Amino acid sequence: MRLSFIGYGSIAAAHVAAFNDLGGVEFDTVVGRNPETTREFAERWGFRRWSLDVAEALNDPCDGVVITSPSDMHAEQALACLNAGRHVLAEIPCATNGADAEAVADAARASDRVVQVAHTQRYAPALMELRRRVTSGELAPHHLDYRWFFLRRANVNWMGRQRSWTDNLLWHHGGHVVDAALFSLGVGAESSGTPTNIRAQFGPAHPELGIPLDLDLQFRVENTLVSVAMSYNSHWTRHDYVMVGEQATLEFRENRLWSADGLVCEPDAGHNAIREQNREWLAAIREGRKAATHPDEIIPAMRVLAAAQAVLDAAA
């Protein structure tokens, strides 16, 4: 299978490494914005060529495109790839506003191409086990308290690399957490649970980045309360999801699932969620079926984010 990439940052390198582990993939064109760094990425990872033009790259006969560009570009580029008849693996978020997210979902639904959004946490065994307990009826959830705190007061990525664009706490990392909450509860395209009573509050905009670095979201899914707390201001990194249930209280932390009695579930040695996510995309293409994280599956989370964005816009 021949793949092209749009974007060449740290997450792009992680995707290439995952595809190399899986095998059966050739790399065609990588598209970037800076000639020197785009060429360096292409040479390092064995791409056939590089380009600064998405339309030019889509003229090549690749099978699929992996979108790892700046977040605000994902929706437009996903639609362009679908219009060109390419399968799409788009990094989270699939869009940074509600209308574009719905447009991507509509286009994916109308296409015969396989579209998957990289909600990689869904491939964490501990989070999958949490979901299994809920959807099987083994655990009846009362309250979810999900949070992700770390320090990002400058335009750097998760590898400390300087960026030319500003990340988005709500749509990017908030998208991870809100989707993890809904995934844990079994909410998706085919489920009956719908987030309601959505409320949001934001901290002040950072004077240089121009975005709030703190936010809280609250909503409910039927009788389950959900609280999400996010921060780019924390000197202490915390990434933990606590589910208070009737039968047990479970915590997802450090890619493991814990109860009051100790460790419940941990990944096998060598488990790589990006690799497993990409394996699913390739398998869906080869089998001619919908991918597990088709845009329809993550639209419930995107609608929560859109409602929170409306609160932020109204306060501007």
C-alpha positions, 0 to 999 in steps of 0.5 A: 500500500502506498501512503503519502503524508501531509505534515512532517512533525514529531507525530508524523515520525511516530506514524511512519515508525508504526507503519514500518513495524506493520510492514507492507507500506511504501511511502510516496510523497510528504507535503510540508511548508518549509523546503529544507525540513520537508526534504530532510524528513523525506530523506530520513524516512524513505519517501519517494519525493517531497512537495510543498503543494497538497494538490500536487501530491494528490496527483500521485497515485497513492492509496491513502494519506496520513494528515499530521499537519497543524490542527486548523488544516485537518478538515480542509485537507481531509476533504481534499483527500476524499475528493481526490479518492484517497483513504484518510487517516487524520490526526486529532482533531479532525476539525477545530470547529463544529461545522467543519467536524460535521462536514468531514463526517458527512463526506466520510459517510458519503464516500467509499473511502476509509476515513479514520481519526487518530483518537489513539487513546481508544487503543489503550488496553486499560481504557478498552477494559474500562469501556468493556466493564461499562458496556457489559453491565459489570460496572454502573458508572455514577461520575467520571472525573477526567483530567489532563494537566501539563505545562505548555506556555510556548509553541512547542510540541510533545517532544519539545520541538518548536512549532510555527503554529499554536496548539488548541487546548479545547479541540486537541487535548480536550478532544482526547479527554472528552472522547475518552470519557464518551468512549469509556461510557460506550457512546458512539455512532450506534449508542443511545447515550447523548451528552446533555447539560453541557457547561464550560468555563475558561481561564484568561487568554495567554498574552502571547499564545492568544488562547486560554490555558485552562478549562473546565467542562461538565456534562452528563450522559443519561444519569452519569455526571462527567467532569473534565479539567484541562490545563497548559499551566501545570508544572506537575503533569497529571493525566488520569481518568477516574470513574466512580461506579456502583461496584468499584472506583477505577482509575486510568493512569500511566496507561494502566487501570487501577482499583482500590485493591491495586492494578487491574489491567496494564498493556503488554510489553511493547504495546504501541497504541499508534501502531494498533490504531494504524493497523486498524486503518490498514485492515479496514482498507483491505477488508473494505469496511468502516474503520473503528474511529470513523468520524461518525464515532467521534462526532458526539465528542466534537459536539461537546467541544463545539458547545464549549467553543460557543461559550468561549465565543460568547464571552469574547 
